[in-house]
Amino acid sequence: MSIARAERLVNLVLCLLSTRQYLPAERIRSLVAGYSDAPTDEAFFRMFERDKTELRDLGVPLETGRTSTFDLVDGYRIARRDYELGDIDLEPDEAAAVALAVRLWDSPELTGAAAGALLKLRAAGVDVDQGVPSVVEPKVRTTEPAFGPLLAAVQAGRTVAFDYRRPNPTELRRRTLEPWGVVSWRGRWYVVGHDRDREAPRCFRLSRIVGEVEAFGRTGAVSRPADVDLLQFVAKSSGEPADTSIVRLWLARNRAAGLRRRATVVGERTIDGVEGDIVELEVFHTDSSASWIAGYGEDAVVLEPDVLRKSVHERLLAVAGGPERMP
C-alpha cells in the first residue's frame, strides 16, 4: 500500500468516527484529504469504492444508511461502540507473558512487533510490567543475518534459496528449501524444511548460510506437516558430535533461570555475601557454553572445570574492556 493511500484511509476513518450522522460520498470527498486529487467524479467513486472495501477487509465496521427520511442518497459512518477496543482484562500470567515477549528477542524484526503490542496494552490501561517473575531471564540471540528473511519466508509460506557452506569439505552449495520453521537447539539456530534438491526433509544451520536468502514462489504454497516436531528433527539430524561434559556452577539464589532449568542443585554456598546454589550441568561444546554462561554475568560463576572458568572470565573481561586478575 502506498503512503498516500494509507494516509487517505487513516483520514477517512477519523472523519467517519468524528460524526454521528451518515456522510454522503460527496461530503466525504470535500472533507477527506486525498480525494480532491481525483481528476473526475468517476475516478473519485472508483477510489472511494476501493477504500471502502479495504476498510471492511481490515475489520473496520463501516455502516451505510441515511440520517433522515429527507436524505436522497446513502451515507457512511463508523460507530464508535463497534470500532473501539473492548476492555482488556489479562490475568497476571498473561500480562507477564506479554512483557516477557518484549524482552525475549534480540532481533530488530521481532523487537518492533513486541514493543508495539506492549504500547497498545499500556494505552488500554493494562500494566503488563506487573507480575513478571524476576527469575525469568530470556536469553535468545538472533544475530545471524539469515534469521529475519527465513522467519519471514516461514510466515509467508514461500520457498527460499541460499548458498550453504558445508563443514567438511569446505565448499558452497546452492540449496532450495521449502521452510517449515526456524528453531534454536544447543545455542544454535536451524531452519527445517523440505530440501527440493534432495527431495527429503533437511535442516540447515543459519551460521553456515552465506549471503542473502532469496524467497520466491506463491505466498502460502509451503506449509509445515502436522506430524513433524522441528526441535526433535534437528536433534536427530544435525550431525553434531555428542561430546558432553559435566560442569559445576555457582548460581545466585533465584537467578539464572535459564541455567537452572537444565541443572541439578547439589549444594549451597555464599560467595561475597551473596547466597546461592551449587549446581551440576551437562553441556555440549565448551566454547559455545562459555558464551552462554557469561551472558548471565555475576549471577553465574564457573567452579569446574578450570578451562571453562577461564573462558567465561575472558569473555566477561572483553565486555568490561580491561584486564583483571582471576578470582
Helices and strands as residue ranges (DSSP letters): H 3-17, E 23-24, H 25-31, G 35-37, H 41-57, E 62-65, E 75-78, H 80-83, H 92-104, H 108-123, H 147-156, E 159-166, E 171-185, E 188-195, E 200-205, G 206-208, E 209-216, H 230-237, E 244-252, H 257-260, E 263-271, E 274-284, H 286-294, G 297-299, E 300-304, H 306-320
